Structure formats: structure tokens, C-alpha cells
Amino acid sequence: MDYSMTTTTEQLAGYRVVKSMGIVRGVTVRSRGIGGQIAASIRTVTGGRIEEYIELAEDARKEAFHQMVRHAELMGANAVVGVRFDATEMGETMTEVMAYGTAVVVEPA
């Protein structure tokens, strides 16, 4: 599935939904390595962007999003609407990231 066939809205511009396949999701749990945690801890004292955690968050979102799209493809969908992300802290060093939406079959309007 082309990622342009995903949207946070309920409709995909230029297409009409002909079948709803159900909810799809992708989940990952990530943790920074000890070196990254130390570097990030030092940055929290001095202030500013914490690049180690920004990179971790971006990688986790990409992985969860890719899994969600793959789940939709396995269901026979060609688009995902209503895409959302959620994140939950798991302990002090781990974060669960979930991407979810509704798998649909669309055709040009």
C-alpha cells in the first residue's frame, strides 16, 4: 500500500469508501540504550532538545505505522482512514507506541 493512501481524516480525498474492513494497528515497544539514556539525562540538566529521545520516538512511530499498514494489506484493504498514534510509558525506560486506524477499500470518486 502506498502511504499516500493513509489519512487522519475519515475520507480520502478523491476516493470513496466502498468497504470497511475493521480496525488495524501496529505496536512496538522501544527503549534507549544505556549510552543514550546517560546522554539524555545530561541534556535534561542543561536544557534543550533531547535528540536521543526524538530519534527513538520517530523510529517507534515509523515502525508502528509500517506494521499498521501491513496489517491493513493482509486484510485486503487498499487504504487506512482515521489514523492515530498513542504512546504509553512502560516503566522508566520503555515506551509503547501504537498506530491505529480503520482499514478500508476505496475506489476513485
Secondary structure as GFF3:
##gff-version 3
##sequence-region A 1 109
A	DSSP	three_ten_helix	3	5	.	.	.	ID=ss1
A	DSSP	beta_strand	15	31	.	.	.	ID=ss2
A	DSSP	alpha_helix	34	46	.	.	.	ID=ss3
A	DSSP	alpha_helix	51	75	.	.	.	ID=ss4
A	DSSP	beta_strand	79	90	.	.	.	ID=ss5
A	DSSP	beta_strand	94	108	.	.	.	ID=ss6
###
